[in-house]
């Protein structure tokens, strides 16, 4: 069964470089083992990375033991839906790729909230 995004269409990949997703498959796929619900595909910002570090989740520092190079502003990453919601309340929510954000995000945030922070949809060649 194909996973759906928040728009009700097939879930697109979020990032292969850096390789993201709970399953490290490039997509914000999830299942019952994903207790963090890593389903919001965001383009992280310096403000969000600083906020996340302050909240105890340092996404910027490389962790070679986990084959994690650390994120930089502009990288796309599957974020925990609750962390994105916290960042929204703090005024530092990073922009999201709706087509690559898993429908399960809608159990935590609204489509209106995500759309207010949406990046333009990728253009397909004519």
C-alpha positions in Angstrom: 0.0 0.0 0.0 1.3 3.4 -1.0 1.7 5.9 1.9 -0.2 9.2 1.5 0.9 12.7 2.1 -1.2 15.4 3.8 -2.8 16.3 0.5 -4.1 12.8 0.0 -1.8 11.9 -2.8 1.2 9.5 -2.9 4.0 10.4 -0.5 7.0 11.8 -2.2 10.6 11.5 -1.1 11.9 14.1 1.4 15.7 13.8 1.1 18.4 11.4 0.1 21.2 13.7 0.9 21.2 13.9 3.8 19.4 10.5 4.0 16.3 11.1 6.2 13.3 9.2 7.5 12.6 6.9 10.4 13.6 4.0 8.1 16.4 6.0 6.4 14.7 5.5 3.1 14.5 9.1 2.1 10.8 9.4 2.9 8.8 10.4 6.0 7.3 6.9 6.3 6.2 5.7 9.7 4.8 2.8 11.6 4.0 1.9 15.2 7.7 1.6 16.1 8.3 5.3 15.2 7.5 6.8 18.6 8.7 10.2 17.5 6.4 10.2 14.5 9.0 11.6 12.1 6.5 12.6 9.4 7.0 16.3 8.7 9.3 17.0 5.7 10.9 20.3 6.5 13.6 22.5 5.1 15.4 23.2 8.3 16.5 26.8 9.2 19.2 28.0 11.5 16.6 29.3 13.9 14.9 25.9 14.0 18.2 24.1 14.5 19.1 26.4 17.4 15.6 25.9 18.9 15.9 22.1 18.6 19.3 22.1 20.2 17.9 24.2 23.1 15.1 21.6 23.5 17.6 18.8 23.8 17.8 17.5 20.2 21.0 18.6 18.6 20.5 18.0 14.9 23.5 20.1 13.9 26.4 18.3 15.4 27.9 15.4 13.4 27.5 12.0 15.0 29.7 9.6 13.0 28.8 6.7 15.2 25.3 6.9 13.7 26.6 7.9 10.2 25.0 11.3 10.8 26.9 14.3 9.3 24.7 16.9 11.1 22.2 19.2 9.5 22.8 22.6 8.0 20.2 25.3 7.3 18.6 24.4 4.0 18.7 20.6 4.4 15.5 18.7 4.1 14.7 16.4 7.1 11.8 14.3 8.4 10.9 16.0 11.7 8.9 14.8 14.6 5.4 16.2 14.3 5.3 17.3 17.9 8.6 19.1 17.6 7.4 20.9 14.5 4.2 21.9 16.4 6.4 23.1 19.4 8.5 25.2 17.0 5.3 26.6 15.5 4.2 27.8 18.9 7.7 29.3 19.4 7.6 31.1 16.1 10.4 29.1 14.5 8.6 26.4 12.5 10.6 25.6 9.4 8.9 25.5 6.0 7.4 22.2 4.9 7.2 20.2 1.8 3.5 19.1 1.8 3.9 16.5 -0.9 6.6 14.8 1.2 4.9 15.2 4.6 3.1 12.0 5.7 -0.7 12.1 6.3 -0.1 11.0 9.9 1.1 14.5 10.6 -2.5 15.6 10.6 -3.0 13.7 13.9 -0.8 16.4 15.5 -1.1 19.5 13.4 -3.7 20.9 11.0 -3.5 21.1 7.2 -4.0 24.8 7.6 -1.0 25.1 9.9 1.2 23.1 7.4 -0.1 25.1 4.4 0.7 28.4 6.1 4.4 27.2 6.2 4.4 25.3 2.8 7.2 25.6 0.3 6.1 25.9 -3.3 5.4 22.5 -4.9 8.1 21.2 -7.2 7.6 22.0 -10.8 7.2 19.1 -13.2 8.5 19.4 -16.8 5.8 20.0 -19.4 
